Every structure is written in structure tokens, then in C-alpha cells.
Amino acid sequence: MKENLIVEIKNAIYELAEKIDIPKNSFAYLWKSNEDAYPFVEIDALGNIHFKVSERGKILEDKIAKNKDELLYWIFSGISFSIACEYELKNRIENQDCRRIIFEKQNEILDKLNSNWKEKRITSQLNILKNHPFDDLASIRATYSYELRKLGYSEVEINKLVYEKYPEN
């Protein structure tokens, strides 16, 4: 049963990966921990599907998927985020919150795989934005802070000057 489930999951992963041009060998890491904070899948004796992350012998995360679809969402949510981050770096728009491009690209990728995953991710992104809204001036503030720090200003002075010049949205 365990081996059949692994084969079923692998086949589903490969089928989805093909839709977004990811080679099969990109998923070799999924079946055992490399202890380097990469996610991996384990199926326990009861047939529970675990999505784990471990680093240096310590389990950082251990989620049990309710079903294969949930596991695939977790896997491809992470992969689509990585692809979207790489895309944003190559297509960065100065003075724009990088998450605008990242979220849009991630949703585009997930939509190719499963429109329900896209909707689930959008809900998650909206929750993130409730607590941490887009801030198109963040990179300008960071650059200005760096310049002031080099000039010897204290952190208190830097914060005051930066937010006077570039207030939050």
C-alpha cells in the first residue's frame, strides 16, 4: 500500500511538473531529508502522508496531508513561489513592492496546475496583505537608511529621517 501511494504521488508530481516545464529529476529530494531545510515526503506505517522540513537533525515542520491533493498543493505552492521569486528578480520594477510581481506570477503558475490552488493561494496572499500591505517605498527607504548609516547617523535618527522623507502608505 505504501509503495503504491508513493508511485501514485510521484506520477502526479511528474504530470504536474511537465505542465510547468520542470524536469522529473528536480524532485529527487522529496523522498528523503537532506537535512538542509528542503521539504520531503514521508508516509508512516498508518499511511499518513507527512510533509516535513528538517535541518541538522531537527524537524522544523511536520504537516500531515488530508489527501494527495493537499500534499501536491504544498509541494507546488513552494515550487511556484521559488519560480516567481526568480522571475521577479529578472523583471524587477524599481520602487514597487516585489510581492506584486511574485504573487501575480505564482498565481499564474498555480492556475496552470489547478485553478483551486490558485484561489487558495490568493486567499492566503490576501491574509498576508492584511497584516503586511504592499509598500512600494520599502526599497527606497532601505537604500536611504543605508546611506544615512554610512554617514554615521544613529538608528533612531535614521528611522526618523527616512519616514519623514518616505512615509508609509
N, C-alpha and C positions, 0 to 999 in steps of 0.2 A: 504493500500500500504506500509506504513512504517513498519508495523508488518511483512508483507510478506518478505520485504527486510531484516529485522533483522534475520528472520528464515533462509532465504537463505544464508546470511553471516555466521551465526552460523554453519549451516550444512557444508558449505565449509571449515570453520576453523576446525571443528571436523574431517572431512575427511582427511585434510592435516596433522593434528596433529597425527592422527593414523599412518601415514606413517613414522613418526619420533619418535614414542612411547611417545607422550606427552599426559597425561590424560586430558579428557574434562574439569574437574574442574579447570584446570590451567588457564582457560580463563574467569573465573567469573568476574575478574577485568575489563574486556573490556567494560562493558556496563554501567559503572558509574565511575566517578572520585573518587579516594580515597584521592585526594589532596596530594599525596606523590610522584609526578613526574612519575607515571606509565601511559603509554598511555591508552586511552579509545576511544571508538567509539560513535559518536552521529549522528543521522540522523535528519536534520532540517525539518521544515514544507514544504520546497520545494523539499525534497527528496535528498538533498545533503548529501553525506557521509563525515563526519568530522573525522579526526584522530587527537585527541588532547592530550596534556600533560598539566596538571596543578599541581601547588604546592602551598599550603597555600592560596588558593583562587585566585591565579594569573595564567592565561593561558600563558604557556611558548611556546606552539606550537599549531597551528591550521591549518592543511593542509586539503584541500578538494580533495578527490579522484575523478578521472575522471570516474572510474568504479570500480567494485568489485575486479577485478584482481589487480589493483593498491593498493587498501586497503590491500588485502591479502599479497602482496609483502612487504608493510611497516610493517605489523604485523610480518610476518615470517622472515624478514630481522633482526629485533630486537631480536627475539627469537633465531634465528640461531647464531647471534653474541654472545649472552649470553652463549649458549651451547658451542660454540667454545672457548670462554674465559675459561670456566670451564675445558674443555678438555686440553687447553694449560697449565693451572696450574698443572694438573696431569701428563703432558707429557713434561714439560719444558726441553729445551735443553740449557744448560748453554752457555753463550757467543753467543747467537743467538737472533736476534730481535724477540720478541714474536709474532709479527704480521705475521711472516712467517707461523707459525702453525695455528694461528687464521684464517687468510684469507683462507688457504687451507681447514681447517675443515668447515668453514662457507660455502664455495663454494660446498663442498661435500654434506652438508645438503640441501642447496637450490636446488642442482641438483636432489635430490630425490623428491623434491616437484614440480619443474618446471624449465626445463633447460633454459628457457628465463630469469628467475630470476637470475640464476647463471651468465649468460652472463652480465646482467645488473649490478650485484654486482661486477663482475670482472672489468668492465669499471669504476665503482666508486672507487674501490681499486687502480686501475692504476692512477687515478687522484690524490688520496691521496699520492701515492708514488712519483708523480712528484714533489710535494711540500715538502714531508717528506719521503725521501728514507729510505729503510731499513738501520739500524745502529746496526750491531751486537756487537759493543763495548759499547753501551749505559749503560748496566748494570754494566760492569766493571768500566766505568767512574763514575757511581753513587756510587759504593762501595768505590772507591779510594777517591772520593770527601768527602764522609762521614768520612773516616779515617783521611784525612787532616783537616777537620773541627774540629774533636775531638782533634787534636794536636794544634789547635789554629790559623791555617792559615786564612788569610782574603779571602773573596770570589774572589777577583781579583787574588790573589796568587794561590788559588785552581784551578781556570779556566786555568791559565797559565800552571801550573804543570800537570794537568790532560790531557789537549790537546797536550802537548809536549810528554807525555808518550803514550797516546792513541788517535792519531789523527782521525778525522772524515774520513769516506770512501772517 
